[in-house]
């Protein structure tokens, strides 16, 4: 009888321990945030994204972990957007091109020659941001951050002193970008539509299809385009925008404290 009683107590203790262990594992469930960007590895921008991921991991006690796909390995921004919508990814760092495919009205902030300086751009952005955030939510995304890309210039293998010289250049156009297409039509230039993934290859090729691109100075450095180009225009076309986003589908599955953590750190 004593032995049976001991076995019952031991069995009960084991069951309680197992239950507590399962409860602990359940409470500490880990969420994987699959995040893509065109930004190449080992650049200042990528290091900042890595720093953000580390901060989130530490502050969540390992409950929220990033799996980052840098350098365009998930494709151009339209490809990344499709993969988020098909649940292969949950978030991304988009430039204005990708932003426009989510909530096109936000691109008013990078209309060519609309703002004299970043102070004007920031002033308008601050007042439009509640509407922009609401627009992203309506389209199925949570806006986590707004890392602007910088002032956009033309970079070329040959000098550009005038609009006439610009028309003689073989200018890259981000394929499918409505603002780029409208600008080209208004300026009377005939650009070469390419995915951004193809730009470096075409600049490197001996008989590449382009000899001129547009980007921010830091963007041209980050994408390594500057190694194939010799000239930059001193006229600023616009101040390009960027956004850190997460799908609402993934965001709403997170516990409230992890939602708050993503928003505040982003």
C-alpha positions as a Markdown table, in Angstrom:
| # | Residue | x | y | z |
|---|---|---|---|---|
| 1 | Unk | 0.0 | 0.0 | 0.0 |
| 2 | Unk | 2.8 | 2.4 | 0.9 |
| 3 | Unk | 4.5 | 1.7 | -2.4 |
| 4 | Unk | 1.3 | 2.3 | -4.4 |
| 5 | Unk | 0.9 | 5.6 | -2.5 |
| 6 | Unk | 4.5 | 6.7 | -3.3 |
| 7 | Unk | 4.0 | 5.8 | -7.0 |
| 8 | Unk | 0.8 | 7.9 | -7.1 |
| 9 | Unk | 2.6 | 10.9 | -5.6 |
| 10 | Unk | 5.5 | 10.5 | -7.9 |
| 11 | Unk | 3.2 | 10.2 | -11.0 |
| 12 | Unk | 1.2 | 13.2 | -9.9 |
| 13 | Unk | 4.4 | 15.2 | -9.4 |
| 14 | Unk | 5.6 | 14.2 | -12.9 |
| 15 | Unk | 2.2 | 15.2 | -14.4 |
| 16 | Unk | 2.3 | 18.6 | -12.7 |
| 17 | Unk | 5.9 | 19.2 | -13.8 |
| 18 | Unk | 5.0 | 18.3 | -17.4 |
| 19 | Unk | 1.9 | 20.6 | -17.3 |
| 20 | Unk | 4.0 | 23.5 | -16.0 |
| 21 | Unk | 6.7 | 22.8 | -18.7 |
| 22 | Unk | 4.1 | 22.8 | -21.5 |
| 23 | Unk | 2.5 | 26.0 | -20.1 |
| 24 | Unk | 5.9 | 27.7 | -19.9 |
| 25 | Unk | 6.7 | 26.7 | -23.5 |
| 26 | Unk | 3.3 | 27.9 | -24.7 |
| 27 | Unk | 3.7 | 31.2 | -22.9 |
| 28 | Unk | 7.2 | 31.7 | -24.5 |
| 29 | Unk | 6.1 | 31.0 | -28.1 |
| 30 | Unk | 8.6 | 32.3 | -30.6 |
| 31 | Unk | 7.4 | 34.3 | -33.6 |
| 32 | Unk | 9.5 | 34.5 | -36.8 |
| 33 | Unk | 9.3 | 37.8 | -38.7 |
| 34 | Unk | 10.4 | 37.1 | -42.3 |
| 35 | Unk | 11.6 | 40.5 | -43.6 |
| 36 | Unk | 13.0 | 41.4 | -47.0 |
| 37 | Unk | 14.9 | 44.4 | -48.4 |
| 38 | Unk | 16.9 | 45.4 | -51.5 |
| 39 | Unk | 19.6 | 46.8 | -49.2 |
| 40 | Unk | 22.8 | 44.7 | -49.6 |
| 41 | Unk | 24.5 | 43.0 | -46.6 |
| 42 | Unk | 27.4 | 44.8 | -44.8 |
| 43 | Unk | 26.2 | 48.3 | -45.6 |
| 44 | Unk | 25.3 | 51.0 | -43.1 |
| 45 | Unk | 21.6 | 50.7 | -43.8 |
| 46 | Unk | 21.7 | 46.9 | -43.4 |
| 47 | Unk | 23.6 | 47.2 | -40.2 |
| 48 | Unk | 20.9 | 49.5 | -38.9 |
| 49 | Unk | 18.2 | 46.9 | -39.8 |
| 50 | Unk | 20.3 | 44.2 | -38.1 |
| 51 | Unk | 20.6 | 46.4 | -35.0 |
| 52 | Unk | 16.8 | 46.8 | -35.0 |
| 53 | Unk | 16.4 | 43.0 | -35.3 |
| 54 | Unk | 18.8 | 42.4 | -32.4 |
| 55 | Unk | 17.0 | 45.0 | -30.2 |
| 56 | Unk | 13.6 | 43.4 | -30.8 |
| 57 | Unk | 15.0 | 39.9 | -30.1 |
| 58 | Unk | 16.6 | 41.0 | -26.8 |
| 59 | Unk | 13.7 | 43.1 | -25.6 |
| 60 | Unk | 11.2 | 40.3 | -26.4 |
| 61 | Unk | 13.4 | 37.8 | -24.5 |
| 62 | Unk | 13.7 | 35.8 | -27.8 |
| 63 | Unk | 10.0 | 35.6 | -28.5 |
| 64 | Unk | 10.2 | 37.7 | -31.7 |
| 65 | Unk | 13.0 | 36.9 | -34.1 |
| 66 | Unk | 13.8 | 38.3 | -37.5 |
| 67 | Unk | 14.7 | 36.2 | -40.5 |
| 68 | Unk | 16.1 | 38.8 | -42.9 |
| 69 | Unk | 16.5 | 38.4 | -46.7 |
| 70 | Unk | 18.8 | 41.3 | -47.8 |
| 71 | Unk | 20.2 | 42.3 | -51.2 |
| 72 | Unk | 17.2 | 41.6 | -53.3 |
| 73 | Unk | 17.4 | 37.8 | -52.8 |
| 74 | Unk | 13.5 | 37.8 | -52.7 |
| 75 | Unk | 13.3 | 39.8 | -55.9 |
| 76 | Unk | 12.3 | 43.4 | -56.8 |
| 77 | Unk | 9.8 | 45.2 | -54.7 |
| 78 | Unk | 6.8 | 44.0 | -56.6 |
| 79 | Unk | 8.0 | 40.4 | -56.1 |
| 80 | Unk | 8.4 | 41.0 | -52.4 |
| 81 | Unk | 5.0 | 42.5 | -52.1 |
| 82 | Unk | 3.5 | 39.5 | -53.8 |
| 83 | Unk | 5.3 | 37.2 | -51.4 |
| 84 | Unk | 4.0 | 39.1 | -48.4 |
| 85 | Unk | 0.5 | 38.8 | -49.7 |
| 86 | Unk | 1.0 | 35.0 | -50.4 |
| 87 | Unk | 2.4 | 34.6 | -46.8 |
| 88 | Unk | 5.9 | 33.7 | -47.8 |
| 89 | Unk | 7.1 | 36.9 | -46.1 |
| 90 | Unk | 5.7 | 39.1 | -43.4 |
| 91 | Unk | 7.4 | 42.5 | -43.9 |
| 92 | Unk | 9.8 | 44.6 | -45.8 |
| 93 | Unk | 11.7 | 47.8 | -46.2 |
| 94 | Unk | 10.2 | 49.5 | -49.3 |
| 95 | Unk | 11.2 | 52.6 | -51.2 |
| 96 | Unk | 8.6 | 54.9 | -52.8 |
| 97 | Unk | 8.1 | 52.4 | -55.6 |
| 98 | Unk | 6.9 | 49.7 | -53.3 |
| 99 | Unk | 5.0 | 52.2 | -51.1 |
| 100 | Unk | 3.1 | 53.3 | -54.2 |
| 101 | Unk | 2.0 | 49.8 | -54.8 |
| 102 | Unk | 0.5 | 49.6 | -51.3 |
| 103 | Unk | -0.8 | 53.2 | -50.8 |
| 104 | Unk | -0.2 | 55.3 | -53.9 |
| 105 | Unk | -1.3 | 58.6 | -52.3 |
| 106 | Unk | 1.8 | 58.6 | -50.0 |
| 107 | Unk | 4.0 | 59.2 | -53.1 |
| 108 | Unk | 2.9 | 62.9 | -53.1 |
| 109 | Unk | 5.9 | 63.3 | -50.7 |
| 110 | Unk | 8.3 | 62.5 | -53.5 |
| 111 | Unk | 6.8 | 64.4 | -56.4 |
| 112 | Unk | 9.7 | 65.9 | -58.5 |
| 113 | Unk | 10.5 | 69.5 | -57.7 |
| 114 | Unk | 7.5 | 69.9 | -55.3 |
| 115 | Unk | 9.5 | 70.8 | -52.2 |
| 116 | Unk | 12.3 | 73.3 | -51.9 |
| 117 | Unk | 14.1 | 71.4 | -49.1 |
| 118 | Unk | 13.6 | 68.6 | -46.6 |
| 119 | Unk | 12.1 | 71.0 | -44.0 |
| 120 | Unk | 9.1 | 71.6 | -46.3 |
| 121 | Unk | 8.9 | 67.8 | -47.0 |
| 122 | Unk | 9.0 | 67.0 | -43.3 |
| 123 | Unk | 6.4 | 69.6 | -42.5 |
| 124 | Unk | 3.9 | 68.1 | -45.0 |
| 125 | Unk | 4.8 | 64.5 | -44.1 |
| 126 | Unk | 4.1 | 65.1 | -40.4 |
| 127 | Unk | 0.6 | 66.4 | -41.2 |
| 128 | Unk | -0.1 | 63.6 | -43.7 |
| 129 | Unk | 1.2 | 60.8 | -41.6 |
| 130 | Unk | -2.0 | 59.9 | -39.8 |
| 131 | Unk | -3.8 | 59.6 | -43.2 |
| 132 | Unk | -0.8 | 57.6 | -44.6 |
| 133 | Unk | -0.9 | 55.2 | -41.6 |
| 134 | Unk | -4.6 | 54.7 | -42.0 |
| 135 | Unk | -4.1 | 54.1 | -45.8 |
| 136 | Unk | -1.6 | 51.4 | -45.1 |
| 137 | Unk | -3.9 | 49.7 | -42.6 |
| 138 | Unk | -6.8 | 49.7 | -45.0 |
| 139 | Unk | -4.5 | 48.0 | -47.6 |
| 140 | Unk | -3.5 | 45.3 | -45.1 |
| 141 | Unk | -0.3 | 46.7 | -43.6 |
| 142 | Unk | 1.0 | 48.2 | -40.4 |
| 143 | Unk | 3.5 | 51.0 | -40.9 |
| 144 | Unk | 6.4 | 50.6 | -38.5 |
| 145 | Unk | 8.9 | 53.3 | -39.6 |
| 146 | Unk | 9.6 | 55.9 | -42.2 |
| 147 | Unk | 13.3 | 55.8 | -43.1 |
| 148 | Unk | 13.7 | 58.4 | -45.9 |
| 149 | Unk | 16.1 | 57.5 | -48.8 |
| 150 | Unk | 17.5 | 61.0 | -49.4 |
| 151 | Unk | 17.8 | 63.6 | -52.2 |
| 152 | Unk | 17.6 | 62.1 | -55.7 |
| 153 | Unk | 20.1 | 62.9 | -58.4 |
| 154 | Unk | 21.1 | 61.6 | -61.8 |
| 155 | Unk | 24.4 | 59.6 | -61.9 |
| 156 | Unk | 26.0 | 59.0 | -65.3 |
| 157 | Unk | 29.1 | 57.7 | -67.1 |
| 158 | Unk | 29.1 | 60.9 | -69.1 |
| 159 | Unk | 28.6 | 64.6 | -68.1 |
| 160 | Unk | 25.1 | 66.1 | -68.1 |
| 161 | Unk | 25.0 | 69.9 | -68.4 |
| 162 | Unk | 21.6 | 70.3 | -69.9 |
| 163 | Unk | 18.2 | 68.7 | -70.6 |
| 164 | Unk | 19.4 | 68.2 | -74.1 |
| 165 | Unk | 22.4 | 66.2 | -72.9 |
| 166 | Unk | 20.1 | 64.2 | -70.6 |
| 167 | Unk | 18.0 | 63.3 | -73.6 |
| 168 | Unk | 21.1 | 61.8 | -75.2 |
| 169 | Unk | 21.8 | 59.5 | -72.2 |
| 170 | Unk | 20.5 | 55.9 | -71.9 |
| 171 | Unk | 18.6 | 56.4 | -68.6 |
| 172 | Unk | 17.4 | 53.6 | -66.4 |
| 173 | Unk | 13.7 | 53.7 | -65.5 |
| 174 | Unk | 12.5 | 51.5 | -62.6 |
| 175 | Unk | 10.2 | 49.2 | -64.6 |
| 176 | Unk | 6.6 | 49.9 | -63.8 |
| 177 | Unk | 7.1 | 53.1 | -61.8 |
| 178 | Unk | 4.3 | 55.5 | -62.7 |
| 179 | Unk | 6.1 | 58.6 | -61.3 |
| 180 | Unk | 9.3 | 57.7 | -63.3 |
| 181 | Unk | 7.2 | 57.2 | -66.4 |
| 182 | Unk | 5.4 | 60.5 | -66.0 |
| 183 | Unk | 8.7 | 62.4 | -65.4 |
| 184 | Unk | 10.3 | 60.8 | -68.5 |
| 185 | Unk | 7.3 | 61.8 | -70.6 |
| 186 | Unk | 7.3 | 65.4 | -69.3 |
| 187 | Unk | 11.0 | 65.7 | -69.8 |
| 188 | Unk | 10.9 | 64.2 | -73.3 |
| 189 | Unk | 13.4 | 61.5 | -72.5 |
| 190 | Unk | 13.2 | 57.8 | -73.6 |
| 191 | Unk | 14.4 | 55.7 | -70.6 |
| 192 | Unk | 15.2 | 52.0 | -70.5 |
| 193 | Unk | 12.8 | 50.1 | -68.2 |
| 194 | Unk | 14.6 | 47.6 | -66.0 |
| 195 | Unk | 14.1 | 45.9 | -62.7 |
| 196 | Unk | 16.4 | 47.5 | -60.0 |
| 197 | Unk | 18.0 | 44.1 | -59.7 |
| 198 | Unk | 19.3 | 44.4 | -63.3 |
| 199 | Unk | 20.9 | 47.8 | -62.9 |
| 200 | Unk | 24.3 | 46.9 | -61.7 |
| 201 | Unk | 24.7 | 44.2 | -64.3 |
| 202 | Unk | 23.8 | 46.5 | -67.1 |
| 203 | Unk | 26.2 | 49.2 | -65.8 |
| 204 | Unk | 28.9 | 46.6 | -65.6 |
| 205 | Unk | 28.3 | 45.1 | -69.1 |
| 206 | Unk | 30.6 | 46.3 | -71.9 |
| 207 | Unk | 27.6 | 47.0 | -74.1 |
| 208 | Unk | 25.1 | 47.6 | -71.3 |
| 209 | Unk | 21.6 | 49.0 | -72.1 |
| 210 | Unk | 22.0 | 52.0 | -69.7 |
| 211 | Unk | 24.7 | 54.6 | -68.8 |
| 212 | Unk | 22.6 | 56.8 | -66.4 |
| 213 | Unk | 20.6 | 56.1 | -63.3 |
| 214 | Unk | 18.9 | 58.1 | -60.5 |
| 215 | Unk | 19.2 | 57.5 | -56.8 |
| 216 | Unk | 20.2 | 59.2 | -53.6 |
| 217 | Unk | 23.9 | 59.6 | -53.1 |
| 218 | Unk | 23.9 | 57.0 | -50.3 |
| 219 | Unk | 21.7 | 54.8 | -52.3 |
| 220 | Unk | 24.1 | 54.8 | -55.2 |
| 221 | Unk | 26.9 | 53.9 | -52.8 |
| 222 | Unk | 24.9 | 51.2 | -51.1 |
| 223 | Unk | 24.0 | 49.5 | -54.4 |
| 224 | Unk | 27.6 | 49.8 | -55.6 |
| 225 | Unk | 26.4 | 51.7 | -58.7 |
| 226 | Unk | 29.0 | 54.5 | -58.0 |
| 227 | Unk | 31.8 | 52.1 | -59.0 |
| 228 | Unk | 30.6 | 52.2 | -62.6 |
| 229 | Unk | 29.6 | 55.9 | -62.8 |
| 230 | Unk | 31.7 | 59.1 | -63.0 |
| 231 | Unk | 29.3 | 62.1 | -62.8 |
| 232 | Unk | 26.4 | 63.3 | -60.7 |
| 233 | Unk | 24.0 | 66.2 | -61.3 |
| 234 | Unk | 23.8 | 68.9 | -58.7 |
| 235 | Unk | 20.1 | 69.5 | -59.2 |
| 236 | Unk | 17.9 | 67.7 | -56.6 |
| 237 | Unk | 14.8 | 66.1 | -58.3 |
| 238 | Unk | 13.1 | 65.0 | -55.1 |
| 239 | Unk | 13.5 | 63.7 | -51.6 |
| 240 | Unk | 12.8 | 59.9 | -51.8 |
| 241 | Unk | 10.7 | 58.1 | -49.2 |
| 242 | Unk | 11.0 | 54.7 | -47.6 |
| 243 | Unk | 8.9 | 52.6 | -45.2 |
| 244 | Unk | 9.2 | 49.6 | -42.9 |
| 245 | Unk | 6.0 | 47.6 | -43.1 |
| 246 | Unk | 4.5 | 44.4 | -41.7 |
| 247 | Unk | 1.4 | 42.6 | -42.9 |
| 248 | Unk | -1.6 | 43.1 | -40.7 |
| 249 | Unk | -2.2 | 39.4 | -40.8 |
| 250 | Unk | 1.1 | 38.7 | -39.0 |
| 251 | Unk | 1.0 | 41.8 | -36.8 |
| 252 | Unk | -2.5 | 40.9 | -35.4 |
| 253 | Unk | -1.3 | 37.4 | -34.4 |
| 254 | Unk | 1.4 | 38.9 | -32.1 |
| 255 | Unk | 0.7 | 39.5 | -28.4 |
| 256 | Unk | 0.0 | 43.1 | -27.6 |
| 257 | Unk | 3.4 | 43.7 | -26.0 |
| 258 | Unk | 5.2 | 42.4 | -29.1 |
| 259 | Unk | 3.0 | 44.6 | -31.4 |
| 260 | Unk | 4.0 | 47.6 | -29.2 |
| 261 | Unk | 7.7 | 46.6 | -29.3 |
| 262 | Unk | 7.7 | 46.4 | -33.1 |
| 263 | Unk | 6.1 | 49.9 | -33.4 |
| 264 | Unk | 8.2 | 51.7 | -30.9 |
| 265 | Unk | 11.6 | 50.2 | -32.1 |
| 266 | Unk | 10.6 | 50.5 | -35.8 |
